[in-house]
Amino acid sequence: MINLRMPFLSVLIAVMLCITAGQDLHAQQSESARITDQLASEISQLGEVDLFVFADRAAFLSRMDQTLGLENIQSPEKTFAKLPRSPFTVTGRQNGAQIPTCQIFVPANITPERGQEIFAQLMHGWFGPKLRYQSTADLTYRWLIYHEVRHCKPDHYGGDDAQNHRDEIEADLFAFNELATPENKSQLASDIIAFRMITATLFADRSHMTGLSIKYALETPQSRPTLSAKQEVAAFLGARQLVTKQAKAIAVGVNPTNLELIRAITELREAAENGKLGSNAPLIIEIMMSLDNAVAQFAPKLHGAVTTRQGN
């Protein structure tokens, strides 16, 4: 069984494994060697984990062929019709035993060597290509890679919706604990919370609707509220519906622009504060407040421009 796991997509593929010796693709991606090699060395200390940066579809499929054998994957062209736009893991078992290494793949076009900020990229550039971090862009990149390392453990090989939801929370907290220091702890926590609140509300799949759980775990670890996966997912789906409706209502074109999206979020936050949100669900109200704070944190100029325009 092979587990292909991505931050915003988990696909479980049942196959018979034929493992062949893999050829390192670093020579083909020399522009990503420095940070990639450093990270690869670090995470190899945490277990049998390999890290690969792939440049394009051909390089990705080549690596998958070398490690898994495309003949063992049903419809590889369909399965990999779109290149993943985020880091993801490939793990699995052969004859009941774990395969020799866990493979972490990263698209080259989201690596720091390309001048990209992975949080900005994963948020579709809605809040700009360069964000204001409380920590740093490089640290948040490392945090996502360490997140994937946790998925390399056999207990994260897939499960039902509730299990997958717990897995994502565990992976976030594992990565935070590995990277947090007394000097960066509060800043990294702030960036993680803001990232998860935005992605969970706007586009993440159900297993990644974890923003509230992460917020509670990092802000109030000793007294974090009990929140089931079902409750959290329902809250984020409700919040997403409100944001989508508001953004479409104020959009001039067919699709809302980034400023119209931010304006919708800001207006919903104001409505939540004034008791006019259209929902009195405490979790949805909390999401709206935290979502607006997250946008203001990462994109203060854009957020300020929208707020000023509203006031005029």
C-alpha positions in Angstrom: 0.0 0.0 0.0 1.3 3.4 -0.9 0.2 6.6 0.9 0.6 9.8 -1.1 0.0 12.6 1.3 -0.1 16.3 0.6 -0.9 19.2 2.9 -4.1 20.0 1.0 -4.7 16.6 -0.6 -4.4 13.0 0.7 -4.8 10.2 -1.9 -4.5 6.5 -0.8 -3.4 4.2 -3.6 -3.4 0.5 -3.2 -0.6 -1.1 -5.3 1.9 -4.0 -5.2 5.3 -2.5 -4.5 8.3 -3.1 -6.6 11.1 -1.0 -5.0 14.1 -0.2 -7.1 17.2 1.7 -6.2 16.5 5.4 -6.6 18.8 7.8 -8.4 19.3 11.2 -6.7 17.8 14.0 -8.7 19.8 16.7 -6.9 22.1 17.0 -9.9 19.1 18.0 -12.0 18.0 20.6 -9.5 21.3 22.2 -8.6 19.6 25.6 -8.0 17.9 24.0 -5.0 20.9 22.1 -3.6 22.0 24.3 -0.7 18.8 24.5 1.4 17.5 21.1 0.2 20.7 19.3 1.1 20.8 21.0 4.5 17.2 20.1 5.2 17.8 16.5 3.9 20.6 16.1 6.3 18.6 17.4 9.2 15.6 15.3 8.7 17.5 12.1 8.0 18.5 12.3 11.7 14.8 11.8 12.5 14.4 8.5 10.6 14.7 6.9 7.2 13.6 10.0 5.3 14.6 11.2 1.8 14.0 14.7 0.5 13.7 15.5 -3.2 13.1 18.6 -5.1 11.6 18.0 -8.6 11.7 20.6 -11.4 8.8 19.5 -13.5 6.3 16.8 -14.3 8.9 14.6 -16.1 11.3 14.7 -13.2 8.5 13.9 -10.7 7.3 10.9 -12.7 10.8 9.7 -13.2 11.5 9.7 -9.5 8.2 7.9 -8.8 9.1 5.3 -11.5 12.5 4.7 -9.9 11.1 4.3 -6.3 7.7 2.7 -6.9 7.5 1.6 -10.5 4.8 3.3 -12.5 3.6 -0.1 -13.7 2.4 -0.6 -10.1 0.3 2.5 -10.0 -3.1 2.5 -11.7 -3.4 5.3 -14.3 -0.3 7.3 -13.3 -1.1 10.0 -15.9 -4.5 10.5 -14.3 -3.2 10.2 -10.8 -0.5 12.8 -11.4 -2.5 14.9 -13.9 -1.6 18.1 -11.9 1.7 18.7 -10.2 1.3 19.1 -6.5 1.8 22.7 -5.5 3.0 21.9 -1.9 5.3 19.5 -0.1 4.0 15.9 0.2 5.1 12.5 1.4 5.1 9.1 -0.2 5.2 6.2 2.3 4.0 2.7 2.3 4.6 -1.0 3.0 6.0 -4.0 1.2 4.8 -7.4 2.3 3.6 -5.9 5.5 6.8 -4.1 6.3 7.5 -0.4 5.9 9.4 0.5 2.7 13.1 1.5 3.3 12.6 5.2 3.3 9.9 7.8 3.4 10.0 10.1 0.4 9.3 13.8 0.8 8.8 15.7 -2.5 8.9 19.4 -3.0 8.1 21.2 -6.3 11.1 23.4 -7.2 9.0 26.4 -7.9 8.0 26.9 -4.3 11.5 26.6 -2.8 13.4 29.5 -1.2 16.1 29.1 -3.8 13.6 30.3 -6.4 13.0 33.4 -4.3 9.5 32.1 -3.3 7.8 32.3 0.1 6.0 29.0 0.5 3.2 30.5 2.7 2.5 33.1 0.0 2.5 30.5 -2.7 0.2 28.1 -0.8 -2.2 30.9 -0.2 -2.4 31.5 -4.0 -0.6 34.8 -3.8 -3.9 36.4 -2.6 -2.1 38.5 0.0 1.0 39.2 -2.0 4.1 37.3 -3.0 6.0 38.7 0.0 4.4 38.5 3.4 5.3 40.0 6.7 6.3 37.2 9.0 6.6 37.3 12.8 9.4 34.7 12.3 10.9 34.3 8.9 10.0 32.9 5.5 12.7 30.3 5.7 11.6 29.0 9.1 8.0 28.6 7.9 9.3 26.6 4.9 11.3 24.4 7.3 8.2 24.0 9.4 6.2 22.5 6.5 9.0 20.1 5.7 9.2 18.9 9.3 5.4 18.6 9.2 5.8 16.1 6.4 8.4 14.2 8.4 5.7 13.4 11.0 3.6 11.9 8.2 6.5 9.4 7.5 5.6 7.5 10.7 3.4 4.4 10.2 0.6 5.7 12.4 0.1 8.4 9.8 -0.5 6.1 6.9 -4.1 7.1 6.5 -7.4 6.6 8.2 -10.9 8.0 8.4 -11.7 11.7 8.4 -11.3 12.1 12.1 -7.9 10.3 12.1 -6.6 12.3 9.2 -7.7 15.5 11.0 -5.8 14.4 14.1 -2.8 13.5 12.0 -2.6 17.0 10.6 -2.7 18.6 14.0 -0.1 16.2 15.3 2.2 17.0 12.3 1.9 20.7 12.9 2.7 20.4 16.6 5.6 18.0 16.0 7.2 20.4 13.5 6.7 23.3 15.9 8.3 21.4 18.8 11.3 20.4 16.6 12.0 24.0 15.5 10.8 26.2 18.2 13.4 27.9 20.4 13.0 30.4 23.3 13.9 33.1 20.8 11.5 32.2 18.0 8.8 30.3 19.7 6.1 33.0 20.0 6.8 34.3 16.5 6.7 30.9 14.8 3.5 30.1 16.7 1.9 33.3 15.4 2.8 32.5 11.8 1.5 29.0 12.0 -1.8 30.0 13.5 -2.3 32.7 10.9 -1.5 30.4 8.1 -3.8 27.6 9.3 -6.7 30.0 10.0 -6.5 31.4 6.4 -6.1 28.1 4.6 -8.7 26.3 6.7 -11.2 29.0 6.1 -10.6 29.7 2.4 -9.7 26.5 0.6 -8.2 23.6 2.6 -9.8 20.1 2.5 -11.5 18.9 5.6 -8.5 17.1 7.1 -6.7 20.4 7.1 -9.4 22.5 8.7 -7.3 22.6 11.8 -6.9 26.3 12.5 -8.8 26.5 15.7 -7.2 23.3 17.2 -3.7 24.7 16.3 -4.6 28.1 17.8 -5.7 26.5 21.1 -2.7 24.1 21.2 -0.2 26.9 20.7 -1.9 29.7 22.6 -3.4 27.9 25.6 -1.8 24.5 25.7 -2.6 23.9 29.4 -6.3 24.7 29.0 -7.1 24.0 25.3 -10.9 23.5 24.7 -12.1 20.1 23.6 -13.0 20.3 19.9 -14.0 17.4 17.8 -13.0 17.1 14.1 -16.7 17.2 13.2 -17.2 20.4 15.1 -14.2 22.1 13.7 -14.9 21.1 10.1 -18.5 22.3 10.4 -17.3 25.7 11.8 -14.8 26.2 9.0 -17.3 25.2 6.3 -19.8 27.7 7.7 -17.2 30.4 7.8 -16.1 29.6 4.2 -19.7 29.9 3.0 -20.0 33.3 4.6 -16.7 34.6 3.1 -17.6 33.2 -0.4 -21.0 34.8 -0.3 -19.7 38.2 0.8 -16.8 38.3 -1.6 -19.1 37.4 -4.6 -21.6 40.1 -3.4 -19.0 42.9 -3.6 -17.0 41.6 -6.6 -17.1 43.8 -9.7 -15.9 41.0 -12.0 -16.8 37.3 -12.2 -14.3 36.4 -9.6 -13.3 38.5 -6.6 -9.9 40.2 -6.6 -7.5 39.9 -3.7 -8.6 43.3 -2.4 -12.3 42.3 -2.7 -11.6 39.1 -0.8 -9.8 41.0 2.0 -12.6 43.6 2.0 -15.1 40.7 2.5 -13.1 39.3 5.4 -12.8 42.7 7.0 -16.6 43.4 6.6 -17.4 40.0 8.1 -15.1 40.7 11.1 -16.9 44.0 11.7 -20.3 42.2 11.4 -19.1 39.6 13.9 -18.1 42.3 16.4 -21.5 44.0 16.0 -23.6 40.9 16.3 -24.7 41.1 12.6 -22.8 38.2 11.1 -25.8 36.1 10.2 -24.6 33.3 12.5 -24.4 33.3 16.2 -22.2 30.2 16.3 -19.3 31.1 18.7 -16.7 29.1 16.6 -17.6 30.9 13.4 -17.5 34.3 15.1 -14.0 33.3 16.5 -12.9 32.2 13.0 -13.9 35.5 11.5 -12.0 37.5 14.1 -8.9 35.4 13.8 -9.1 35.3 10.0 -9.1 39.1 9.7 -6.2 39.2 12.2 -4.2 36.7 10.1 -4.6 38.7 7.0 -3.6 41.9 8.8 -0.5 40.1 10.1 0.7 38.7 6.8 -0.4 41.6 4.6 -0.7 44.8 6.7 -0.5 47.2 3.7 -3.2 45.5 1.7 -5.4 45.1 4.8 -4.8 48.7 5.8 -5.7 49.9 2.3 -9.0 48.0 2.4 -9.8 49.3 5.9 -9.1 52.9 4.9 -11.2 52.6 1.8 -14.1 51.3 3.9 -13.8 54.2 6.3 -14.0 56.8 3.4 
